[in-house]
Amino acid sequence: MSKTFSIAIDGPAGAGKSTIAKALARSLGAMYLDTGAMYRAFGLYMLRKGAANDPAAVAACVNDVDITVEFVDGAQHIFLGGEDVTTAIREPEVSMAASDVSAVPEVRTRMVALQRKIAEGHSVIMDGRDIGTVVLPNATLKIFLTASAEERARRRCLELEEKGRPVPYEQVLKEMKERDYQDSHRAASPLRAAEDARHVDTSDLTLEQSVALMRDLALEAIGGAK
C-alpha cells in the first residue's frame, strides 16, 4: 500500500459525496476535505452582501473573504471571518449562491490553491465538482458519484426534514435540476467526470452498500499504487 494516497470524488449535488467520503476517510484513516463547503462559505459571504449573482462583485471580493478550515474532533468546520458557519452554509439558498460564485474563475483559482495546500503531504479524500479534473488530476483514485435527480431530491428532503426545516419535494427537485444545469454548463471548471474516473450510481444502493463499494474500489487502487 502507498505511503500516502488521494481519492477524488466528484458528482452532482445530493449524490451523497460528503456522507460517503467521510465514512471512507474514517475507514481508510485519511483526511477528509469537503471542498464544496468552502464554496458555500464564499456564497454565504456574497449572499450577506446581496451580490451572490453578480460576477463582477464576486471577483472583486475574492481576496477579501477569510475562509479557514479546521478539524474539531475529526469533524471539518468551516469558518468565515472567524465565525463558524458549518451549519449556516447548508441552507438551500446558500447552495444556489455557492453555484453562482463557483462559476467565477477568480474564485475557483483561489479555492483550488487552498485545497491543494491543505492536501499536501496527507492521505486525503476530497469531494466536489472538479476534484479529479482540476484540483487533484493525479489522484490515486477518481470516482464520479451520482444518482437520479429524483432520488437525490428525495434524500435532500429527508435531510432537511430531520433538521426541522422541511421543504416541498417539488421545490427541492426543481432547485436540484437547476443546479445540475448551472454546474455542468459554467465556463470555469464545469461539473464533468474525469476521463479515468470510475462511475458509481447510488440510486438503488443503501448508504452502507455505497460505502462498501467505494471502499473496495479504494483498496484496489491504493494497493496497486506505486
Contacts in CASP RR format, 6 or more apart in sequence:
PFRMAT RR
TARGET T0000
AUTHOR 0000-0000-0000
METHOD contacts of the structure
MODEL  1
MSKTFSIAIDGPAGAGKSTIAKALARSLGAMYLDTGAMYRAFGLYMLRKG
AANDPAAVAACVNDVDITVEFVDGAQHIFLGGEDVTTAIREPEVSMAASD
VSAVPEVRTRMVALQRKIAEGHSVIMDGRDIGTVVLPNATLKIFLTASAE
ERARRRCLELEEKGRPVPYEQVLKEMKERDYQDSHRAASPLRAAEDARHV
DTSDLTLEQSVALMRDLALEAIGGAK
1 222 0 8 1.000
1 223 0 8 1.000
1 225 0 8 1.000
2 140 0 8 1.000
2 222 0 8 1.000
2 223 0 8 1.000
2 224 0 8 1.000
2 225 0 8 1.000
2 226 0 8 1.000
4 121 0 8 1.000
4 122 0 8 1.000
4 123 0 8 1.000
5 30 0 8 1.000
5 123 0 8 1.000
5 140 0 8 1.000
5 141 0 8 1.000
5 221 0 8 1.000
5 222 0 8 1.000
5 225 0 8 1.000
6 119 0 8 1.000
6 123 0 8 1.000
6 124 0 8 1.000
6 125 0 8 1.000
6 126 0 8 1.000
6 136 0 8 1.000
6 138 0 8 1.000
6 139 0 8 1.000
6 140 0 8 1.000
6 141 0 8 1.000
7 21 0 8 1.000
7 24 0 8 1.000
7 30 0 8 1.000
7 124 0 8 1.000
7 125 0 8 1.000
7 126 0 8 1.000
7 139 0 8 1.000
7 140 0 8 1.000
7 141 0 8 1.000
7 142 0 8 1.000
7 143 0 8 1.000
7 218 0 8 1.000
7 221 0 8 1.000
8 126 0 8 1.000
8 127 0 8 1.000
8 131 0 8 1.000
8 132 0 8 1.000
8 135 0 8 1.000
8 136 0 8 1.000
8 139 0 8 1.000
8 141 0 8 1.000
8 142 0 8 1.000
8 143 0 8 1.000
8 194 0 8 1.000
8 197 0 8 1.000
9 17 0 8 1.000
9 20 0 8 1.000
9 21 0 8 1.000
9 125 0 8 1.000
9 126 0 8 1.000
9 127 0 8 1.000
9 128 0 8 1.000
9 131 0 8 1.000
9 143 0 8 1.000
9 145 0 8 1.000
9 214 0 8 1.000
10 17 0 8 1.000
10 127 0 8 1.000
10 128 0 8 1.000
10 129 0 8 1.000
10 130 0 8 1.000
10 131 0 8 1.000
10 132 0 8 1.000
10 133 0 8 1.000
10 142 0 8 1.000
10 143 0 8 1.000
10 144 0 8 1.000
10 145 0 8 1.000
10 191 0 8 1.000
10 192 0 8 1.000
10 193 0 8 1.000
10 194 0 8 1.000
10 197 0 8 1.000
11 17 0 8 1.000
11 127 0 8 1.000
11 128 0 8 1.000
11 129 0 8 1.000
11 144 0 8 1.000
11 145 0 8 1.000
11 146 0 8 1.000
11 191 0 8 1.000
11 193 0 8 1.000
12 129 0 8 1.000
12 146 0 8 1.000
12 149 0 8 1.000
12 152 0 8 1.000
12 176 0 8 1.000
12 179 0 8 1.000
12 180 0 8 1.000
12 183 0 8 1.000
12 184 0 8 1.000
12 191 0 8 1.000
13 95 0 8 1.000
13 152 0 8 1.000
13 156 0 8 1.000
13 176 0 8 1.000
13 179 0 8 1.000
13 180 0 8 1.000
13 183 0 8 1.000
14 147 0 8 1.000
14 152 0 8 1.000
14 155 0 8 1.000
14 156 0 8 1.000
14 176 0 8 1.000
15 145 0 8 1.000
15 146 0 8 1.000
15 147 0 8 1.000
15 152 0 8 1.000
15 202 0 8 1.000
16 145 0 8 1.000
16 147 0 8 1.000
16 152 0 8 1.000
16 155 0 8 1.000
16 202 0 8 1.000
16 210 0 8 1.000
17 127 0 8 1.000
17 128 0 8 1.000
17 145 0 8 1.000
18 34 0 8 1.000
18 127 0 8 1.000
19 207 0 8 1.000
20 145 0 8 1.000
20 202 0 8 1.000
20 207 0 8 1.000
20 210 0 8 1.000
20 211 0 8 1.000
20 214 0 8 1.000
21 32 0 8 1.000
21 34 0 8 1.000
21 125 0 8 1.000
21 126 0 8 1.000
21 127 0 8 1.000
22 32 0 8 1.000
23 207 0 8 1.000
23 211 0 8 1.000
24 30 0 8 1.000
24 32 0 8 1.000
24 125 0 8 1.000
24 211 0 8 1.000
24 214 0 8 1.000
24 215 0 8 1.000
24 218 0 8 1.000
25 31 0 8 1.000
25 32 0 8 1.000
25 125 0 8 1.000
26 32 0 8 1.000
27 211 0 8 1.000
27 215 0 8 1.000
28 123 0 8 1.000
28 125 0 8 1.000
28 215 0 8 1.000
28 218 0 8 1.000
28 222 0 8 1.000
29 123 0 8 1.000
30 122 0 8 1.000
30 123 0 8 1.000
30 124 0 8 1.000
30 125 0 8 1.000
31 71 0 8 1.000
31 118 0 8 1.000
31 119 0 8 1.000
31 122 0 8 1.000
31 123 0 8 1.000
31 124 0 8 1.000
31 125 0 8 1.000
32 76 0 8 1.000
32 124 0 8 1.000
32 125 0 8 1.000
32 126 0 8 1.000
33 69 0 8 1.000
33 76 0 8 1.000
33 115 0 8 1.000
33 118 0 8 1.000
33 119 0 8 1.000
33 124 0 8 1.000
33 125 0 8 1.000
33 126 0 8 1.000
33 127 0 8 1.000
34 76 0 8 1.000
34 127 0 8 1.000
34 128 0 8 1.000
35 111 0 8 1.000
35 115 0 8 1.000
35 126 0 8 1.000
35 127 0 8 1.000
35 128 0 8 1.000
35 131 0 8 1.000
35 135 0 8 1.000
36 98 0 8 1.000
36 127 0 8 1.000
36 128 0 8 1.000
36 129 0 8 1.000
37 69 0 8 1.000
37 76 0 8 1.000
37 78 0 8 1.000
37 86 0 8 1.000
37 89 0 8 1.000
38 67 0 8 1.000
38 69 0 8 1.000
38 78 0 8 1.000
38 111 0 8 1.000
38 114 0 8 1.000
38 115 0 8 1.000
39 98 0 8 1.000
39 101 0 8 1.000
39 102 0 8 1.000
39 107 0 8 1.000
39 111 0 8 1.000
40 78 0 8 1.000
40 89 0 8 1.000
40 90 0 8 1.000
40 94 0 8 1.000
40 95 0 8 1.000
40 97 0 8 1.000
40 98 0 8 1.000
41 65 0 8 1.000
41 67 0 8 1.000
41 78 0 8 1.000
41 79 0 8 1.000
41 80 0 8 1.000
41 85 0 8 1.000
41 89 0 8 1.000
42 58 0 8 1.000
42 65 0 8 1.000
42 67 0 8 1.000
42 98 0 8 1.000
42 101 0 8 1.000
42 102 0 8 1.000
42 107 0 8 1.000
42 111 0 8 1.000
43 52 0 8 1.000
43 89 0 8 1.000
43 94 0 8 1.000
43 97 0 8 1.000
43 98 0 8 1.000
43 100 0 8 1.000
43 101 0 8 1.000
44 80 0 8 1.000
44 85 0 8 1.000
44 88 0 8 1.000
44 89 0 8 1.000
44 94 0 8 1.000
44 97 0 8 1.000
45 61 0 8 1.000
45 65 0 8 1.000
45 80 0 8 1.000
46 52 0 8 1.000
46 54 0 8 1.000
46 57 0 8 1.000
46 58 0 8 1.000
46 61 0 8 1.000
46 97 0 8 1.000
46 100 0 8 1.000
46 101 0 8 1.000
47 93 0 8 1.000
47 94 0 8 1.000
47 97 0 8 1.000
49 57 0 8 1.000
49 61 0 8 1.000
51 57 0 8 1.000
51 58 0 8 1.000
51 61 0 8 1.000
52 58 0 8 1.000
52 96 0 8 1.000
52 97 0 8 1.000
52 100 0 8 1.000
52 101 0 8 1.000
53 97 0 8 1.000
53 100 0 8 1.000
55 103 0 8 1.000
55 104 0 8 1.000
58 100 0 8 1.000
58 101 0 8 1.000
58 104 0 8 1.000
58 106 0 8 1.000
58 107 0 8 1.000
59 104 0 8 1.000
59 105 0 8 1.000
59 106 0 8 1.000
59 107 0 8 1.000
62 104 0 8 1.000
62 106 0 8 1.000
62 107 0 8 1.000
62 110 0 8 1.000
63 110 0 8 1.000
65 80 0 8 1.000
65 81 0 8 1.000
66 79 0 8 1.000
66 80 0 8 1.000
66 81 0 8 1.000
66 82 0 8 1.000
67 78 0 8 1.000
67 79 0 8 1.000
67 80 0 8 1.000
67 81 0 8 1.000
67 114 0 8 1.000
68 78 0 8 1.000
68 79 0 8 1.000
68 81 0 8 1.000
68 82 0 8 1.000
69 76 0 8 1.000
69 77 0 8 1.000
69 78 0 8 1.000
69 79 0 8 1.000
69 118 0 8 1.000
70 76 0 8 1.000
70 77 0 8 1.000
70 79 0 8 1.000
71 77 0 8 1.000
76 86 0 8 1.000
77 84 0 8 1.000
77 86 0 8 1.000
78 84 0 8 1.000
78 85 0 8 1.000
78 86 0 8 1.000
78 89 0 8 1.000
79 85 0 8 1.000
88 94 0 8 1.000
89 98 0 8 1.000
90 163 0 8 1.000
91 165 0 8 1.000
92 160 0 8 1.000
92 167 0 8 1.000
92 172 0 8 1.000
92 175 0 8 1.000
95 175 0 8 1.000
95 179 0 8 1.000
96 175 0 8 1.000
96 178 0 8 1.000
96 179 0 8 1.000
99 179 0 8 1.000
99 182 0 8 1.000
99 183 0 8 1.000
99 186 0 8 1.000
100 182 0 8 1.000
101 107 0 8 1.000
102 108 0 8 1.000
102 111 0 8 1.000
102 129 0 8 1.000
102 183 0 8 1.000
102 186 0 8 1.000
102 188 0 8 1.000
102 189 0 8 1.000
103 182 0 8 1.000
103 186 0 8 1.000
103 187 0 8 1.000
103 188 0 8 1.000
104 188 0 8 1.000
105 187 0 8 1.000
105 188 0 8 1.000
108 130 0 8 1.000
108 134 0 8 1.000
108 188 0 8 1.000
108 189 0 8 1.000
112 130 0 8 1.000
112 134 0 8 1.000
112 135 0 8 1.000
115 126 0 8 1.000
115 135 0 8 1.000
116 135 0 8 1.000
116 136 0 8 1.000
118 124 0 8 1.000
119 126 0 8 1.000
119 136 0 8 1.000
126 135 0 8 1.000
126 136 0 8 1.000
127 145 0 8 1.000
129 183 0 8 1.000
129 189 0 8 1.000
129 191 0 8 1.000
130 189 0 8 1.000
130 190 0 8 1.000
130 191 0 8 1.000
131 139 0 8 1.000
131 142 0 8 1.000
132 139 0 8 1.000
132 142 0 8 1.000
132 194 0 8 1.000
132 197 0 8 1.000
133 189 0 8 1.000
133 192 0 8 1.000
133 194 0 8 1.000
134 189 0 8 1.000
136 142 0 8 1.000
137 194 0 8 1.000
140 221 0 8 1.000
140 222 0 8 1.000
140 225 0 8 1.000
141 198 0 8 1.000
141 217 0 8 1.000
141 218 0 8 1.000
141 221 0 8 1.000
141 222 0 8 1.000
142 194 0 8 1.000
142 196 0 8 1.000
142 197 0 8 1.000
142 198 0 8 1.000
143 197 0 8 1.000
143 198 0 8 1.000
143 199 0 8 1.000
143 200 0 8 1.000
143 214 0 8 1.000
143 217 0 8 1.000
144 193 0 8 1.000
144 194 0 8 1.000
144 197 0 8 1.000
144 198 0 8 1.000
144 199 0 8 1.000
144 200 0 8 1.000
145 200 0 8 1.000
145 202 0 8 1.000
145 214 0 8 1.000
146 199 0 8 1.000
146 200 0 8 1.000
146 201 0 8 1.000
146 202 0 8 1.000
147 155 0 8 1.000
147 201 0 8 1.000
147 202 0 8 1.000
147 203 0 8 1.000
148 203 0 8 1.000
149 173 0 8 1.000
149 176 0 8 1.000
149 177 0 8 1.000
149 180 0 8 1.000
150 173 0 8 1.000
151 202 0 8 1.000
151 203 0 8 1.000
152 176 0 8 1.000
153 169 0 8 1.000
153 172 0 8 1.000
153 173 0 8 1.000
153 176 0 8 1.000
154 169 0 8 1.000
156 172 0 8 1.000
156 176 0 8 1.000
157 166 0 8 1.000
157 167 0 8 1.000
157 169 0 8 1.000
157 172 0 8 1.000
160 166 0 8 1.000
160 167 0 8 1.000
160 172 0 8 1.000
180 191 0 8 1.000
183 190 0 8 1.000
183 191 0 8 1.000
184 190 0 8 1.000
184 191 0 8 1.000
184 192 0 8 1.000
193 199 0 8 1.000
198 217 0 8 1.000
200 210 0 8 1.000
200 213 0 8 1.000
200 214 0 8 1.000
200 217 0 8 1.000
202 210 0 8 1.000
205 213 0 8 1.000
END
